[in-house]
Amino acid sequence: MSSHDRARNGGRPLSAAVQLSNEHDRLNRLYTTLLRDLHPSSRHAAYASFVRLRDALESHFEVEDQVHFPTVQKFRPEFASLIQSLQEGHTRFRKELIQISQIIAAGEIEESRRLVDVFAQEIAEHEKTEEDLLAQIMSAPSRR
């Protein structure tokens, strides 16, 4: 957790649910900026906004794949299939990010906007699944 997150919460650590929600909100703000910048007169700004979003998503996926998901699987094996599905989503999203990057770099703004819109909807569904998983973990007793 960043010191910024602690400062906003009066110095107390934020709950995992709040942290995840805050991270998803930050990613959503990056999508909004990208969509604002996606027009022919600002190709370079659009690509820069895309790179910020891509890098934030890559970092987000990496933390989930390397830290959060293995921890959940270790202590809550009943969620293994859902976690595997979420990890597969990350793999698919990484491939889609490569495609979007190529389309934006080529200056195909309308196609870029369409792909980003579809991608944003997929990510929103993915985020909801992650937040629902966290809510289930926090409300259900461990079977260990």
N, C-alpha and C positions, 0 to 999 in steps of 0.2 A: 504494500500500500504506500502510496506516495505521501510525503509530508503535506502536500496540498489537500489530499483527501482527509488526513487527520485534522488539519486546520479547519476545514469546512464542518467537521463533526466535533468541534470543541476539544480536540486533542485525543478523543477516543477512537480506537480502530473501528472502521465501518464493518458491518456484517457482510458476509460473503454475498448475500443477495443484493445488498445495496451496492457493493463494489461491482458486481456483474452488471447490474442495471446502469450504473454510472458509465462503465466501459462501453456498453451498448449505445448509450446516449451519445457518448463522444464519437463513436463510429458513425452514428446517424447524422451528426452535425457535419462530419467529413463528406458524407454522401450529398447532403444538401449543398455544400459548397461546390462539389464537383458538378452537380446538376446546374447550379447557377452559372458556372464557368463553361459549360458545354454549349458553345455557339461558335460559328465560323470565325468571328472577329477576335476570339480569344483562345485559339488553339493551344498556345503555349501555356496559358493559365490553366486551361482544362487538363493538359497533360501533367502539370505540376500538382494540381489538386488530386488527380488520379494517383500519382506516385505517393502522395501523403496518405491517401486512403489505403492503397495497396500495402504500404509499409506498416501501417497501423493494424491492418487485418492480419498480415503475416505474423506480426508480433503477438497479436491476440491468439491466433491459432496455435502458435508455437507454445505459449504458456499453457493453453488448455491441453494440447496433445502431450506435452512433456511433464506437466506438473499436476494440473487439476484432474484430468481424466484417469491417469494411473492411480492417483490417490483414491478416487471414488471407487475404481474397480477393485482395489485392494481391500477396502473396508466395506464396500457395498456391492458384492459380486452379482446381486440380483439385477443390477442395472447394466451389466456388461454388454448386452445386445444393443441397448440404446446408445451407449457410449461408442460402440463400434460404428453405429450408423452416423453419429455426429462426427467422428473422425473421418469417415468416408466422405461426408459432406465437405470437410475441410480440404480434402484432396481434390474434389470436384471444383470447389471454389477457386483453388489455386490455378487450376487449368483454365477456368473462365477468366480469371484475372489476366492471364497471359494473352488470351484472345482479345479481351477488351483493350489491353495495352497496345496491341498491334493495330487495332481499328482506330483508336484515338491518334496514335502516331502517324497513321496514314491520312489523317485529316477527314475521316468519314464521320462527321459529327452526328448526322441523323441516326446512322447505324449505331454509333457509340451511345447515343442517348437511349435508344431502344434496348441495347444490351445492358446498360447500367440500370435502367428501370426494372428489367427482368431480374437482374442480379440482386438489386436492392430488395425485391419482393422475396426472393429465395433466402437471402440473409435474414430478413425480418422473421420468416417462419423458423429458421434455424435458431435465431436468438430466443424466440418464444419457447422452443423445445428445450433449450439450455436452461432458461429461467424456470420452466416447469419442472425439469429434472432437479434443479437445486431446491425448489419448494418441496418436492417429494422427499428428497434426502433429509431436509431439515425437519419435516413433519413426521416422518416414519421412523420408528425405532430400528436400530441396526439388528440384523439377524445373527450377528456374531456372538 
